[in-house]
Amino acid sequence: MTRRRLVPWALSLVLCGLSSSACLVSTFHPLYDDASLVFDDSLIGTWENRESQVTVVVARSEWRSYKIDYTERTTTTHFTGFLTDLNRARFITLRPEDGLERPAYLVATHGPLQLMSGRNELRVRELDYDEVQARLRAGTLRIAAATDLRQNIVITADTPALRRWMGAALADAALWGEWKTLTRR
């Protein structure tokens, strides 16, 4: 069955801008901690993927965070992003925009994306849903996780365990989706 990412959980779509036949992999806890949180001014600006008709505007926000406005065709969604370094790789963790009151029982999760940036190019990739799901079902994922009724996967481990697991996952190409590219406008 084909599934599309849903907007409060469409964190990976913010930068990738491409729909997928898979559900989402997110985390309860952030990938960053106070010691690893960084801010990179070079990310600020407008990025686009013309083929997908996606525009991403990245601006400075409070406490070393980014305000991210994601527009797909005519619909804009707002997110908060935090940048972290891990094992010589850079990740941005995205979640629904800070400062908004959420309805009862709605839990805002974090969407970790590996990020590589150049002067005029931004590349991102996310965990591969199908591979993570297969390992979760087989009991070989090696980190605490659960699925919801829509089959989204939420990694439930705390930040230190998540950072250890994600650092090791960098060496496992099967755990990662394809790189998506956006260019500076």
N, C-alpha and C positions, 0 to 999 in steps of 0.2 A: 504494500500500500504506500502511496506517495504521501509524504508529510511535508509541510512547509513550516519554517520557523515562525513563531508567534511573536508579536511586537513586544510585550515586556521582556520576553526572553530572546529576542532576536539580536542579541548583543554581537554575535559574530557577523551579522549582516551589516552592522554599522560600518565596518571598514571593508568587509569583503564585497558587500553589495550584490551578492549572487544568491539566488534561492537554491535550495538543495533538496534532494530526495530523502534526507535524513533529518532526525530530530537533533536536539541541542545537547551539548555537554557543557555543564556549568558547575560552579562550586558554591557551597554555602559560605566558606571563608575566603578572604582575598588571598591572592598569591603573594602580595607584597606585605612587608612588615615595616616598621619605622626605619630600621637600619638600611633596608634595600630600596626604599622609595626614592626615585630620582625625577628630575624634571628636565626636559630637553626642548629648548625654545625652537629648534628646527622643525618640530612637528606642527607648530602653529601655522595655520593657513588653510587654504581651500584645496581639497584633493578630489579627484574625480576618476570614475571609470565610465567613459562615454558609452562603451558597449552595453553596460548594465544600466545606464541612465541613473547613476548614483553620484551624489555629491556629498562630501563629508567636510564640514567646517570645524576645525579644531582651534579652540581659544583657551587662554589661560583662565583658570578658575581658582577657587580658594584652596589653601593648604596643599600646595604642590600637586594640584589636580588639573584636569582638562575638562572643559565644557565641550561636548561633541554634539553637533547637530547633523543628523543623518537624513538626507533627502533622497527618496527613491521616487523618481518621476515627479509627483506633486505632493507627496506626503512627507512631512518632516517629523522626526522623533528625536528627543533630547536625551543625552546620556552623560554620565560622569565617568572619567577615565583616570586611572593611576598607572604610572610607568614604574617598572621594577627591573633590575638586573638580576640574572640568575645564571651561573656557570657560563659566563661570557656571552649569554644571549639576553635579549631584551624582550620583555613582555608588557603588554598593556592589558589591564584588567578593567573591563567595562561593566557598568551596572546602570539601572534606570537612574535618571537625573536625581541628584541630591536635593533635599529641601522640599520635596513634595510629600504630602500625606498620602499614605497608601490605605486602601480598604482593608478591613480585617481579614486575616488569613492569607493575604498576599505577601509572599516572601520574595524579596528582591535578591536574586543570586548574582554571582560574578561570572563574567565570560572572559576567560584568559585566552589571549591571542599572542602568538609569537610575532614580533615586529622587527623589520629591518628597514632602515630609512637611509635614503641618499638625499642629495640636494633637491632633486625634482621627482623622486620616485619613492613610494611607500609600498612595502610588500608585507603582507600578513598571511598567517596560516593558523588554523585551529586544530584542535584534536579531531581525529577522524571518528565520527559517531559510530559507524559500523564496526570498526576495529575495537573501540572501547566497549561497545555493547557485547560483542562476541567474547571478549575477555572477561567482562563482568559476569556473563552467563556461565562461562566455563570455570569461574572462580580463580582466574589467573591475572586479574587486573592489578593486584598488589596494592590497592588503596581502597579505603572504605567509600562506597558509593551506593546509590539507590536510584530507582526509576519511579517516575510519577505515572499517573493514569494515561498520559499521552506518550509515554515511553521516552520522555526527556530523561537524561542521566544527570544526576546531581552528585558530585563528589563531596562527601560529607566530612572528610578528614580536616583537622585543624591546619592552620597556616604553616607551622613548621613541617608537618608530615607532607602537606601538599607541595611545599618547596623542594623537599627531598625527592619526592616522586617525580615531579615535573623536571627537575634537573636530570634525573636518570632517563626520563622519557625522551629527552632531546636526542639521545643516541639511538633511539628506536624509531626508524623511519616509518614503520608500519602504523604507528600511533598518530601520524600527522596527515592532514589533508594537503591538498596542493596549495602552493603560494598563489595569492591573488595580488594584483598590482593596481595601484592608483597613482596618478600623476598629479603634480602640482599645477594648479590653474593660475 
